[in-house]
Amino acid sequence: MDASAAAAFESSVGPAATTPQNTGAALVALGLGSFALGTTEFLPVALLPTIAGDLEVSLPAAGLLVSGYAMGVTLLTPILSALFSGLPRKGMLISLMALFFVTNMACAFAPSYGFLLGVRFFTAISHGVFLAAATNVAAKLVGRGKEAHAIGVVFAGLSIAMATIVPLGSLLGQTLGWRIAFAGTAFLGLIATIAQARYLPKLPAPTKRMTLAAQAAVMKQPRVLLALGMTAIGYAGTFATFTYMTAILEEISGFHAVAVTLILGVIGLCITFGNIIGGKAADRKIYPALMGLFCLVVVGMIGLWLAAPFKIAMIVAVIFFGIFMFSPGAGLQLLAVNQARRWTPGAVDVAAGLNQSAFNLGIALGAVIGGQVVASPLGLGATPLVSAGVVVLAIGLIAIGWRMDRNVDPQPEEVAVEPESVRVIVEPAASAG
């Protein structure tokens, strides 16, 4: 959808919201966008066995639908955010959501596995760029001191998708087919498009453009790179297991598809609760929080490995793992922001965006690692154990960073923190990509 088409669509839907009374509706419209994005990113996790069977591909090959999307977000977000940074925000957001609708409908009618994989990568164009622009717009819709709440509303859609729509999409896919699930996701994007056209006010293009040079400067700073490495490797370990969670529950634990849907819903609720725990812990001491939370992730993975053959024990293990699997995200995002503020002043937003790319890189690597384990003689059941080993590597990086920062400042985790402005970026990292 080009600029003229977006403008025509806006006028056909109705006038944009410009009054304080309609600010809430505008924020919800943006939240609907992140809700749709969260659904499409993680929906294949719940449908991997179904998709693999229908398209006659192996389970590891189907796992590329997760890693390919994440890799698309990783590679495209920094480049496209810079290229689109001078465009008017409303038209750009509407166009991205329209693209989301078209590509997800194409997924629903995909004639082959190769076509589906390619379209998933193309769908990723709308993900990172939309989230980056939506947070900036949300902050401008409210007065000073309320930015945290506004951006929190936007990113709440990601957590809600994990806790509700993804499990429901799994049930829909199991009963009516995975194509219906993708079509339903596409219509979520259409609803978000209409809501944004109706309720978002017209906002001018940013006066200061983001450049690739600014992003390159951040990438040259070793402390920032170390923080990004913690995110990528930590979540590579997490997603090596989470990508194949449905298969583990069905094939090893022996749960029925409907029961798996309910368990995925429980995981989503646990993730939301874990985000709160992780955020509060990181507010106190970042490095001790990250060390402790990732150690609990390792414990959870070992618990999954041991409990997988036993249904009741597996439910307990899944709950424990669900609480802590994304809990380090808040501290990881805060650490990346703090390191950028300390070592590359003025590039905080760039570092926050790059950490989102690192998160999605972790998703992609995790899906690949898990796929290799599944295809190896170790088999599906060993996935949590191998994942635990990968997370231990992230713990090692945290220990290195902690030691390095102690040599610079006795309490690095308390330096240059702006709780309200940082927290709004921090919380979503643990729940999306």
For each residue, the residues with C-beta under 8 A, 3 or more apart:
1: 5 6 9 94 95 98 99
2: 5 6 95
3: 6 7 87 88 91 95
4: 7 8
5: 1 2 8 9 95
6: 1 2 3 9 10 90 91 94 95 98 197
7: 3 4 10 11 91
8: 4 5 11 12
9: 1 5 6 12 13 94 98 193 197
10: 6 7 13 16 90 91 94 197
11: 7 8
12: 8 9
13: 9 10 194 197 198
14: 197 198
15: 18
16: 10 90 197 198 199 200 201 202
17: 22 23 25 26 198 199 200 201
18: 15 22 201
19: 22 23
20: 23
21: 24
22: 17 18 19 25 26 199
23: 17 19 20 26 27 141 142
24: 21 27 28
25: 17 22 28 29 195 199
26: 17 22 23 29 30 141 196 199 200 201
27: 23 24 30 31 138 141 142 150 153 154
28: 24 25 31 32 153 195 199
29: 25 26 32 33 192 195 196 198 199 200
30: 26 27 33 34 93 134 137 138 153 154 196 200
31: 27 28 34 35 153 154 155 156 157
32: 28 29 35 36 157 188 191 192 195 196
33: 29 30 36 37 93 96 97 130 134 154 157 189 192 196
34: 30 31 37 38 130 131 134 154 155 156 157 158 161 428 432
35: 31 32 38 39 157 158 160 161 165 188 192
36: 32 33 39 40 97 100 157 161 185 188 189 191 192
37: 33 34 40 41 100 126 127 130 131 157 158 161 432
38: 34 35 41 42 157 158 159 160 161 162 165 166 431 432
39: 35 36 42 43 161 165 166 169 185 188
40: 36 37 43 69 100 104 123 182 185 189
41: 37 38 69 70 73 127 432 433
42: 38 39 45 46 66 161 162 166
43: 39 40 46 47 166 169 170 173 181 182 185
44: 47 48 51 62 65 66 69 120
45: 42 48 66 166 242 243 245 246
46: 42 43 166 167 169 170 173 246 260 261 264
47: 43 44 50 51 169 170 173 174 178 181 246
48: 44 45 51 52 59 62 63 65 66 243 244 246 247
49: 52 53 59 62 246 247 250 251
50: 47 53 54 173 174 177 178
51: 44 47 48 54 55 57 62 65 116 178
52: 48 49 55 56 57 58 59 61 62
53: 49 50 56
54: 50 51 177 178
55: 51 52 62 112 113 116
56: 52 53 113
57: 51 52 61 62 113
58: 52 61 62 375
59: 48 49 52 62 63 244 247 371 374 380
60: 63 64 370 371 372 374 375
61: 52 57 58 64 113 371
62: 44 48 49 51 52 55 57 58 59 65 113
63: 48 59 60 66 67 243 244 367 368 370 371 374
64: 60 61 67 68 117 367 368 371
65: 44 48 51 62 68 69 116 117 120
66: 42 44 45 48 63 69 70 239 243 363 364 367
67: 63 64 70 71 243 363 364 365 366 367 368 371
68: 64 65 71 72 117 120 121 364
69: 40 41 44 65 66 72 73 120 121 123 124 127
70: 41 66 67 73 74 124 360 361 362 363 364 367 433
71: 67 68 74 75 121 124 360 361 364
72: 68 69 75 76 120 121 122 123 124 125 127
73: 41 69 70 76 77 124 127 128 356 357 360 433
74: 70 71 77 357 358 360 361 364
75: 71 72 78 79 357
76: 72 73 79 80 124 125 128 129
77: 73 74 80 81 127 128 129 132 353 356 357 360
78: 75 81 82 212 215 353 354 357
79: 75 76 82 83 212
80: 76 77 83 84 125 128 129
81: 77 78 84 85 128 129 132 210 353
82: 78 79 85 209 210 211 212 215
83: 79 80
84: 80 81 87 92 129 133
85: 81 82 206 209 210
86: 205 206 209
87: 3 84 91 92 205
88: 3 91 92 202 203 204 205
89: 92 93 133 136 137 203 205 206
90: 6 10 16 93 94 137 196 200 201 202 203
91: 3 6 7 10 87 88 94 95
92: 84 87 88 89 95 96 129 133
93: 30 33 89 90 96 97 130 133 134 137 196 200
94: 1 6 9 10 90 91 97 98 193 196 197 200
95: 1 2 3 5 6 91 92 98 99
96: 33 92 93 99 100 125 126 129 130 133
97: 33 36 93 94 100 101 126 130 189 190 192 193 196
98: 1 6 9 94 95 101 102 189 193
99: 1 95 96 102 103 123 125 126
100: 36 37 40 96 97 103 104 123 126 130 186 189 192 193
101: 97 98 104 105 186 187 189 190 193
102: 98 99 105 106 186
103: 99 100 106 107 119 122 123 126
104: 40 100 101 107 108 123 182 183 185 186 189
105: 101 102 108 109 182 183 186
106: 102 103 109 110 115 119
107: 103 104 110 116 119 120 123 182 186
108: 104 105 179 180 182 183 186
109: 105 106 179
110: 106 107 113 115 116 119 179
111: 115
112: 55 115 116
113: 55 56 57 61 62 110 116 117
114: 117 118
115: 106 110 111 112 118 119
116: 51 55 65 107 110 112 113 119 120
117: 64 65 68 113 114 120 121
118: 114 115 121 122
119: 103 106 107 110 115 116 122 123
120: 44 65 68 69 72 107 116 117 123 124
121: 68 69 71 72 117 118 124
122: 72 103 118 119 125
123: 40 69 72 99 100 103 104 107 119 120 126 127
124: 69 70 71 72 73 76 120 121 127 128
125: 72 76 80 96 99 122 129
126: 37 96 97 99 100 103 123 129 130
127: 37 41 69 72 73 77 123 124 130 131 433
128: 73 76 77 80 81 124 131 132 353 356 357 360
129: 76 77 80 81 84 92 96 125 126 132 133
130: 33 34 37 93 96 97 100 126 127 133 134
131: 34 37 127 128 134 135 154 155 356 428 432
132: 77 81 128 129 135 136 353 356
133: 84 89 92 93 96 129 130 136 137
134: 30 33 34 93 130 131 137 138 154
135: 131 132 138 139 151 154 155 424 425
136: 89 132 133 139 140 206
137: 30 89 90 93 133 134 140 141 200 203
138: 27 30 134 135 141 142 147 150 151 153 154
139: 135 136 142 147 150 151 424
140: 136 137 203
141: 23 26 27 137 138 150 201
142: 23 27 138 139 146 147 149 150
143: 146
144: 147
145: 420
146: 142 143 149 150
147: 138 139 142 144 150 151 420 421 424
148: 151 152 420 421 423 424
149: 142 146 152 153
150: 27 138 139 141 142 146 147 153 154 424
151: 135 138 139 147 148 154 155 424 425
152: 148 149 155 156 424 427
153: 27 28 30 31 138 149 150 156
154: 27 30 31 33 34 131 134 135 138 150 151 157 428
155: 31 34 131 135 151 152 158 159 424 427 428 431 432
156: 31 34 152 153 159 160
157: 31 32 33 34 35 36 37 38 154 160 161
158: 34 35 37 38 155 161 162 428 431 432
159: 38 155 156 162 163 268 271 272 275 428 431
160: 35 38 156 157 163 164 165
161: 34 35 36 37 38 39 42 157 158 164 165 166
162: 38 42 158 159 166 267 268 271 272 431 432
163: 159 160 166 167 265 268 269 271 272
164: 160 161 167 168 265 268
165: 35 38 39 160 161 168 169 188
166: 38 39 42 43 45 46 161 162 163 169 170 264 268
167: 46 163 164 170 171 261 262 264 265 268
168: 164 165 171 172 261 265
169: 39 43 46 47 165 166 172 173 181 184 185
170: 43 46 47 166 167 173 174 181 246 257 260 261 264
171: 167 168 174 175 257 258 261
172: 168 169 175 176 180 181 184
173: 43 46 47 50 169 170 176 177 178 180 181
174: 47 50 170 171 257 258 261
175: 171 172
176: 172 173 180 181
177: 50 54 173 180 181
178: 47 50 51 54 173 181 182
179: 108 109 110 182 183
180: 108 172 173 176 177 183 184
181: 43 47 169 170 172 173 176 177 178 184 185
182: 40 43 104 105 107 108 178 179 185 186
183: 104 105 108 179 180 186 187
184: 169 172 180 181 187 188
185: 36 39 40 43 104 169 181 182 188 189
186: 100 101 102 104 105 107 108 182 183 189 190
187: 101 183 184 190 191
188: 32 35 36 39 165 184 185 191 192
189: 33 36 40 97 98 100 101 104 185 186 192 193
190: 97 101 186 187 193 194
191: 32 36 187 188 194 195
192: 29 32 33 35 36 97 100 188 189 195 196
193: 9 94 97 98 100 101 189 190 196 197
194: 13 190 191 197 198
195: 25 28 29 32 191 192 198 199
196: 26 29 30 32 33 90 93 94 97 192 193 199 200
197: 6 9 10 13 14 16 94 193 194 200
198: 13 14 16 17 29 194 195
199: 16 17 22 25 26 28 29 195 196
200: 16 17 26 29 30 90 93 94 137 196 197 203
201: 16 17 18 26 90 141
202: 16 88 90
203: 88 89 90 137 140 200
204: 88 207
205: 86 87 88 89
206: 85 86 89 136 209
207: 204
208:
209: 82 85 86 206
210: 81 82 85 214 215 349 350
211: 82 214 215
212: 78 79 82 215 216
213: 216 217
214: 210 211 217 218 347 350
215: 78 82 210 211 212 218 219 347 350 353 354
216: 212 213 219 220
217: 213 214 220 221 344 347
218: 214 215 221 224 340 344 347 350 351 354
219: 215 216 224 225 354
220: 216 217
221: 217 218 224 225 339 340 343 344
222: 225 226
223: 226 227 339 342 343 401 404 405
224: 218 219 221 227 228 336 339 340 343 344 351 354
225: 219 221 222 228 229
226: 222 223 229 230 339 397 400 401 404
227: 223 224 230 231 332 335 336 339 355 401
228: 224 225 231 232 336 354 355 358
229: 225 226 232 233 358 397
230: 226 227 233 234 290 332 335 394 397 398 401
231: 227 228 234 235 329 332 333 336 355 358 359 362 429
232: 228 229 235 236 358 359 361 362 365
233: 229 230 236 237 362 365 390 391 393 394 397
234: 230 231 237 238 294 297 328 332 362 391 394
235: 231 232 238 239 359 362 363 366
236: 232 233 239 240 361 362 363 365 366 369 390
237: 233 234 240 241 297 301 366 369 387 388 389 390 391 393 394
238: 234 235 241 242 297 325 326 362 366 387 391
239: 66 235 236 242 243 362 363 365 366 367 370
240: 236 237 243 244 365 366 367 369 370 373 383 386 387 390
241: 237 238 244 245 248 301 304 321 366 370 383 384 387
242: 45 238 239 245 325 366
243: 45 48 63 66 67 239 240 363 366 367 370 371
244: 48 59 63 240 241 247 248 370 374 380 383
245: 45 241 242 248 249 264 267 318
246: 45 46 47 48 49 170 249 250 260 264
247: 48 49 59 244 250 251 374 380
248: 241 244 245 251 252 253 304 308 380 381 383 384
249: 245 246 252 253 255 259 260 263 314 318
250: 49 246 247 253 254 255 257 260
251: 49 247 248 254 380
252: 248 249 308 309 380 381
253: 248 249 250 308 309 310 311 314
254: 250 251 311
255: 249 250 259 260 263 311 314
256: 259 260
257: 170 171 174 250 260 261
258: 171 174 261 262
259: 249 255 256 262 263
260: 46 170 246 249 250 255 256 257 263 264
261: 46 167 168 170 171 174 257 258 264 265
262: 167 258 259 265 266
263: 249 255 259 260 266 267 315 318
264: 46 166 167 170 245 246 260 261 267 268
265: 163 164 167 168 261 262 268 269
266: 262 263 269 270 318 319 322
267: 162 245 263 264 270 271 318 321 322 325
268: 159 162 163 164 166 167 264 265 271 272 322
269: 163 265 266 272 273 322
270: 266 267 273 274 319 322 323
271: 159 162 163 267 268 274 275 322 323 325 326 430 431
272: 159 162 163 268 269 275 276 431
273: 269 270 276 277 323
274: 270 271 277 278 322 323 324 325 326 327 430
275: 159 271 272 278 279 326 327 329 330 427 430 431
276: 272 273 279 280
277: 273 274 280 281 323 324 327
278: 274 275 281 282 289 293 326 327 328 329 330 331 430
279: 275 276 282 283 330 423 426 427 430
280: 276 277 283 284
281: 277 278 284 285 289 292 293 327 330 331
282: 278 279 285 286 289 290 330 331 334 426
283: 279 280 419 423
284: 280 281 288 289
285: 281 282 288 289 413
286: 282 289 290 331 334 335 338 412 413
287: 290 291 335 398 401 402 405 412 413
288: 284 285 291 292
289: 278 281 282 284 285 286 292 293 328 331
290: 230 282 286 287 293 294 328 331 332 335 398
291: 287 288 294 295 395 398 399 402
292: 281 288 289 295 296
293: 278 281 289 290 296 297 324 327 328 331
294: 234 290 291 297 298 328 391 394 395 398
295: 291 292 298 299 395
296: 292 293 299 300 324 327
297: 234 237 238 293 294 300 301 321 324 325 327 328 391
298: 294 295 301 302 388 391 392 395
299: 295 296 302 303 320
300: 296 297 303 304 317 320 321 323 324 325
301: 237 241 297 298 304 305 321 384 385 387 388 391
302: 298 299 305 306 384 385 388
303: 299 300 306 307 316 317 320 321
304: 241 248 300 301 307 308 314 317 318 321 384
305: 301 302 308 381 382 384 385 388
306: 302 303 313 317
307: 303 304 310 313 314 316 317
308: 248 252 253 304 305 314 317 381 384
309: 252 253 314
310: 253 307 313 314
311: 253 254 255 314 315
312: 315 316
313: 306 307 310 316 317
314: 249 253 255 304 307 308 309 310 311 317 318
315: 263 311 312 318 319
316: 303 307 312 313 319 320
317: 300 303 304 306 307 308 313 314 320 321
318: 245 249 263 266 267 304 314 315 321 322
319: 266 270 315 316 322 323
320: 299 300 303 316 317 323 324
321: 241 267 297 300 301 303 304 317 318 324 325
322: 266 267 268 269 270 271 274 318 319 325
323: 270 271 273 274 277 300 319 320 327
324: 274 277 293 296 297 300 320 321 327
325: 238 242 267 271 274 297 300 321 322
326: 238 271 274 275 278 329 430 431
327: 274 275 277 278 281 293 296 297 323 324 330 430
328: 234 278 289 290 293 294 297 331 332 430
329: 231 275 278 326 332 333 359 426 429 430 431
330: 275 278 279 281 282 327 333 334 423 426 427 429 430
331: 278 281 282 286 289 290 293 328 334 335 426
332: 227 230 231 234 290 328 329 335 336 355 359 429
333: 231 329 330 336 337 352 355 422 425 426 429 430
334: 282 286 330 331 337 338 417 422 426
335: 227 230 286 287 290 331 332 338 339 401 413
336: 224 227 228 231 332 333 339 340 351 352 354 355 358
337: 333 334 340 341 348 351 352 355 422 425 426
338: 286 334 335 341 342 412 413 415 416 417 422
339: 221 223 224 226 227 335 336 342 343 351
340: 218 221 224 336 337 343 344 347 348 350 351 352
341: 337 338 344 345 348 416
342: 223 338 339 345 415 416
343: 221 223 224 339 340
344: 217 218 221 224 340 341 347 351
345: 341 342
346:
347: 214 215 217 218 340 344 350 351
348: 337 340 341 351 352
349: 210 352 353
350: 210 214 215 218 340 347 353 354
351: 218 224 336 337 339 340 344 347 348 354 355
352: 333 336 337 340 348 349 355 356 425
353: 77 78 81 128 132 215 349 350 356 357
354: 78 215 218 219 224 228 336 350 351 357 358
355: 227 228 231 332 333 336 337 351 352 358 359 429
356: 73 77 128 131 132 352 353 359 360 429 433
357: 73 74 75 77 78 128 353 354 360 361
358: 74 228 229 231 232 336 354 355 361 362
359: 231 232 235 329 332 355 356 362 363 429 432 433
360: 70 71 73 74 77 128 356 357 363 364 433
361: 70 71 74 232 236 357 358 364 365
362: 70 231 232 233 234 235 236 238 239 358 359 365 366
363: 66 67 70 235 236 239 243 359 360 366 367 433
364: 66 67 68 70 71 74 360 361 367 368
365: 67 232 233 236 239 240 361 362 368 369
366: 67 235 236 237 238 239 240 241 242 243 362 363 369 370 387 390
367: 63 64 66 67 70 239 240 243 363 364 370 371
368: 63 64 67 364 365 371 372
369: 236 237 240 365 366 372 373 386 387 390
370: 60 63 239 240 241 243 244 366 367 373 374 383 386 387
371: 59 60 61 63 64 67 243 367 368 374 375
372: 60 368 369 375 376
373: 240 369 370 376 378 379 380 382 383 386
374: 59 60 63 244 247 370 371 379 380 383
375: 58 60 371 372
376: 372 373 379 382
377:
378: 373 381 382 386
379: 373 374 376 382
380: 59 244 247 248 251 252 373 374 383
381: 248 252 305 308 378
382: 305 373 376 378 379 385 386
383: 240 241 244 248 370 373 374 380 386 387
384: 241 248 301 302 304 305 308 387 388
385: 301 302 305 382 388 389
386: 240 369 370 373 378 382 383 389 390
387: 237 238 240 241 301 366 369 370 383 384 390 391
388: 237 298 301 302 305 384 385 391 392
389: 237 385 386 392 393
390: 233 236 237 240 366 369 386 387 393 394
391: 233 234 237 238 294 297 298 301 387 388 394 395
392: 298 388 389 395 396
393: 233 237 389 390 396 397
394: 230 233 234 237 294 390 391 397 398
395: 291 294 295 298 391 392 398 399
396: 392 393 399 400
397: 226 229 230 233 393 394 400 401
398: 230 287 290 291 294 394 395 401 402
399: 291 395 396 402 403
400: 226 396 397 403 404
401: 223 226 227 230 287 335 397 398 404 405
402: 287 291 398 399 405 406
403: 399 400 406 407
404: 223 226 400 401 407 408
405: 223 287 401 402 408 409 412 413
406: 402 403 409 410 412
407: 403 404
408: 404 405 412
409: 405 406 412 415
410: 406
411: 414 415
412: 286 287 338 405 406 408 409 415
413: 285 286 287 335 338 405 417
414: 411 417
415: 338 342 409 411 412
416: 338 341 342
417: 334 338 413 414 422
418: 421 422
419: 283 422 423
420: 145 147 148 423 424
421: 147 148 418 424 425
422: 333 334 337 338 417 418 419 425 426
423: 148 279 283 330 419 420 426 427
424: 135 139 147 148 150 151 152 155 420 421 427
425: 135 151 333 337 352 421 422 428 429
426: 279 282 329 330 331 333 334 337 422 423 429 430
427: 152 155 275 279 330 423 424 430 431
428: 34 131 154 155 158 159 425 431 432
429: 231 329 330 332 333 355 356 359 425 426 432
430: 271 274 275 278 279 326 327 328 329 330 333 426 427
431: 38 155 158 159 162 271 272 275 326 329 427 428
432: 34 37 38 41 131 155 158 162 359 428 429
433: 41 70 73 127 356 359 360 363
